Amino acid sequence: MIKQGQLTLTPDALWTYEQAVELLMTRHAVLPARYGSTFETDAAARDMLNDQREELIGALEHVRGAVAL
C-alpha cells in the first residue's frame, strides 16, 4: 500500500500513470481516478468499493466500450 505523501509528482510519474491507465483501457472499462488518490488502509478502499458498489457498476456499464479522447 502506498501511504499518503509517498507519491512524487514528476512528469515521468504522470506519464507512467497515463500509460498504465491506457493499457487497462485496452482490456477493461475504466473509471477516472486522480493521480495520487489514496486510502488510509486497504480496508478503507474495500469499504468505499462496497459502499458504492451499485453506483460504480452503473458507471462502468455506462463507459464500457466508450473511447476517451
Sequence and secondary structure as in RCSB ss.txt:
>XXXX:A:sequence
MIKQGQLTLTPDALWTYEQAVELLMTRHAVLPARYGSTFETDAAARDMLNDQREELIGALEHVRGAVAL
>XXXX:A:secstr
   TT     HHHHHHHHHHHHHHHTTS      TT   SSHHHHHHHHHHTHHHHHHHHHHHTT    
